[in-house]
Amino acid sequence: MSDGPRIITAHWGDERVIPYEGYVRVGGYEGLRRALAMSPEEVIAEVKASGLRGRGGAGFPTGVKWSFVPQDTGKPTYVVCNFDESEPGTFNNRELVEREPHQVLEGIAIAAYAIRSNLAFIYCRGEFLWPGSVLRRALEEAYEHGVLGERVLGTDHRLDVVLHRGAGAYICGEETALLSSLEGYRGQPRQRPPFPAIEGLYASPTVINNVETLCFVPHILRNGASWFTSIGTERSPGTKVFSISGKVERPGNYELPMGTPFRVLLEEHAGGVLGGRALKAWTPGGSSTPMLTAEHLDVALDFESVQQAGSMLGTGAVMVMDETDCMVEAVRRMVRFYAHESCGKCTPCREGTWWVSRVLDRIEAGYGRPEDLPLLEDLVPNLLFRGFCPLLDGAVSPVASGLRHFREEFERHIEERRCPFTGRGSATGVAEPPAPPAPQEPAPGPVPLSEVLG
Amino acid sequence: MSREPVTLTIDGREITVPAGTLVIRAAERLGIEIPRFCDHPFLAPAGACRQCYVEIEGQAKLVTSCTTRVAPDMAVRTQVTSELVRRAQAANLEFLLLNHPLDCPVCDRGGECPLQDQALAFGPGESRYIEPKRTYRKPIPLSPLVNLDRERCVLCARCTRFCDEISGDRFIELYDRGAGERVSIAAGEDFRSPFSGNTIQICPVGALTATPYRFVARPFDLSSTDSTCAHCAAGCAIRVDVRRGKVVRVLARDDVEVNDAWICDKGRFAFAAPDRPERVTTPLVRARGLEPASFQEVLGEIAARCRGGRVGILVGGRLADEDAYALSKLARTVLGTNDLDHRRAFHGGRAELLAAARPMSVTYRDVEEAAAILVVGLDAEQELPILHLRIRKAARRGARVFVLHARRTRLHDLGEHLLVRPGHEAFALERIREALAAGGDGPEARIAAALAEAGERAVVLAGPRLAEHPLAADVALGLAERVGARFALCARRAGDRGALRAGVHPTLLPGGRRVTDDVERGQVEAVWGPIPAEPGRDAMGILRAAAGRELDVLYLVGVDPLRDLPDPALARRALANAGYTVIQGLELGELEPYADAFLPAAAAAERDGRVTTWEGRPRPLRAARAPLGLSRPDWEIFVGLAEALGADLGLGSLEAIRAEAEPLLAPREVPVRSSAWGAAGPPQWIEERVLFTYPLLVDEGRLLEGATELKAALEEEPFAEIHREDAEALGVADGGWVRVRTSAGDAVVRARVGETVAPGAVFVPFNQPGLPVAELLAGRFTVGVHLEPAAEPAAEEVA
């Protein structure tokens, strides 16, 4: 295994860094100390110079985000750490918190100092019972040791951090829905603009950063921006913690420099495809990013290269599917996730994910019709970028890329009236038709609205 | 927000609109209709339904025009010029119809349904959806008035946003998520909002339906008339829908100057009273009993009694402006009396004089744009519901709202209440006035500071409770003048302000001219001819005179003194002792044994005319159907009576009345003088416990007869609201029974104990089922009261 520089996972496996003392012993809170010795503007400038880009999916430059926060509104400013990690395939935030909880707290404290905030929130995914407890303990320690509270590390800077546990909705990872939820409202996204930097939590300027992003911040302050830019690629500096799962020998989190080829991640770190089988498909950044194939083995894992290959780096959550995996079933499951997690606010997402999910259920069960594929292909552009928030785009990605790369698998399901991988389907009588009641055979043709409306 | 104009193009056409305008609104100005469901001009943008996509040059994605604000040189393409937009809108309609039941043939909305219309205009024509549809149990009654059909619902959230943003009555909320998202209400709770009907009207599909209208009519079977709601002085623009001669539905019309797009549930659902069997639609005269006769006969008989006799006239709150003017002139010039009054309570101060002389001292817009609002002696939600909504709107826009009242009102969530005992308002107002100079940190000082800071953007709204003390309204007026605030004395009933303006008043002639002032009376005499110079008797004075056999004719126009006035015992004596009693109205009710003649009047929905809002704004009444039977508009009856007496009022048409009245009702300056004009002395500090009462929005009032579902939804059982301190002192428990005894009578009602009334005050709603509170009153709407815990009464005792 060729080890590159590890930054935020350097101490993984060493349980001594979980408590405060151990974290300090390996240099913890040095970054915060450095930051407090600087002016907030200098801190922002340093993070800007590092080129750090948000690891939550969109890749927006972190320092630039911080610099958007106005200081003259007469309102308080807030930092919100997004720890609602729920994207299928994504699991690096959880491990970052479990293995070194003070690292993210230090990042939060630096961000808060940079935007002159005295109150920060951690929005913790509801299902994360254990990581939430680890954070709770770390917060207690941080207060005990004067890292948080009235005088942060003995300075005049005051900071309180509130841990808020979500209630189990994927949509609350979307930043405006997260803010609604944090305020006690339904977790549904809000109209932007105003952007959270201007009117976020309680209509006040707010910075929202992902756990992984914040973990990098102490290291940038400790080692300097130019150190950070020396790692990774020019436009995607630093490292990235890739969560690789699915059909690989060694699933897990691997911190590698941005721009590392997927082949290196898969073969050198994850031990290759499980059982030496052939790679069929992989997602570069969670289920919401379009799938790539074995043709894309040499794509470099950075924001630009993945985009050029027709997908998105997203959260860097790589899910690997091999030659034995049914792509219809894979797409069906991913879409079902989004249909389940759609918040219901906007029509295309609420109804569209439901519809697509139903059609895929039917195809997989061997009840597909030849016209279903043109239908799905027509629904893709009708859904893509039409939702209130990006959740819908994530739901469409697997459908679009599945049809693009694996259309013949869909066709076989329809022709054979069964799943070629499992053998179950209407042709064999093994699969149940999708519940509730099966579509009639032959399926009723579309009813002209004019007949119904008179 | 800057209001600089912005120029942009929509479908190649240039338009200039104020900055901040939404693209969908700008398109409307060009006559381009972009389909929409969640968008509503009076609700905040939601961007939820995604129907109103447009293309903006330079932007990669389509945007929703209901959330996008105009920008200079923006180039917008709607479905008119963009194939992409057309396809997107069609696709969205296909999505909306996936799970829609398409039961249009049995849906109340069919024929006037935005989903139906827009699917036809912009939709794909057919659906490719073959999967089973989502189903729900339906309909779900949210209240006795409102039913929810979740299958038809498109989840636009207009209803929930209305309850959140406009009424503040958050009974319904979206629940669950994704395709399972649905409008919901807490188990066991009713949608108990007096504005609930608005959600039905703004529902863009048939998901919310009104119980009284369910399956009653198809829209193309209705004949519709634009009119004004005459239930209160809010003056809401309404549309009255008639099917086969019966009113079956009332809808709000948009009017930004008055009701925005809303009406209250009383205005919407209380329309059945004129069709009740108790309605009398022929003139009656007493022979052996009350017997039908022609108008000519009855008017002739009445004229014979009036000729040379002493006549006293009591008037209710529902006369149209023209009726009031004709009556005012009839009384003075033909019947020769100033003994006429429309009021339930005495004002008689300078505030009343100003209200008579100067309309529009405060408008809805002034309220909306105010920086500080002081509401005194008014329960706006119950008495002028649409004014209440405008005060809420102002509060949402940043106005500071204060309520000085004996009882907490529904403004409590966004305004500060200062609870004072009824009758003590004047003292509290004085303390506010003192705090203007002295400062301090109590509620009075906060009110003073807010009013002073707002200056001319401050509004003082004085309500009916101040009528209990002659000086209270004048003190409120004095406070307003001191800080430069706008001031209005808010009339509650639809006919109140018009009657006051027209001089249906013992001492005021049209335009607030005083009978006793020779110059002012002369101005009216120049038009009318001679007018008696003696001031007349007020309502209670007229009853006393009748009771004392001083009146030959007691003429009751749209009023029931047994129910409406605060001394039924006196009213009974008056009716018994009056020489001759004439009833004019829709029905006789309990007055039947006393009536010597009955004149059938047309209901508000049956005649043309005008009513005046609490602001003083004239609003048109239009006949939605012909008067039932022989009934006629009141003014015609007055003109007929004058003719029977050999006089010509010169008021042969509504136009003639308006032409004559207009110069007399032109706004006048009223000389500033001390409040000594009032007959009574300064208010008294009251030590004893006081019962006070006023009508809630939905009660046993005559115009609410027949509105079964409305009453089921909103009417309350009688109760006595008592402050916790008093209840503890007396040993009365919340929900327990309490005996309420006054000098006039006693009753046993359920106690509501809390901190929602001022200590020392007991509130009993005026006219609730089974408890005619008037029987406890002794000439005013407040009365000293003795309370004691009581056993649960036997059924007949409650009734």
Interface residues (C-beta under 8 A of the other chain):
Chain A: A169 I171 R186 Q191 A339 H340 E341 S342 C343 G344 K345 C346 T347 P348 R350 E351 G352 T353 W354 W355 R358 V359 R362 E371 L375 L379 N382 F385 R386 G387 F388 P436 P437 P439 A443 P444 P446 V447 P448 L449 S450 V452 L453 G454
Chain B: P45 A46 G47 A48 C49 R50 Q51 Y53 A60 K61 L62 T67 R87 A88 A91 N92 E94 F95 L96 L97 L98 N99 L102 C104 P105 Q116 A119 L120 G123 P124 G125 E126 S127 R128 Y129 I130 E131 P132 R134 V154 L155 A157 E173 L174 D176 R177 G178 A179 G180 E181
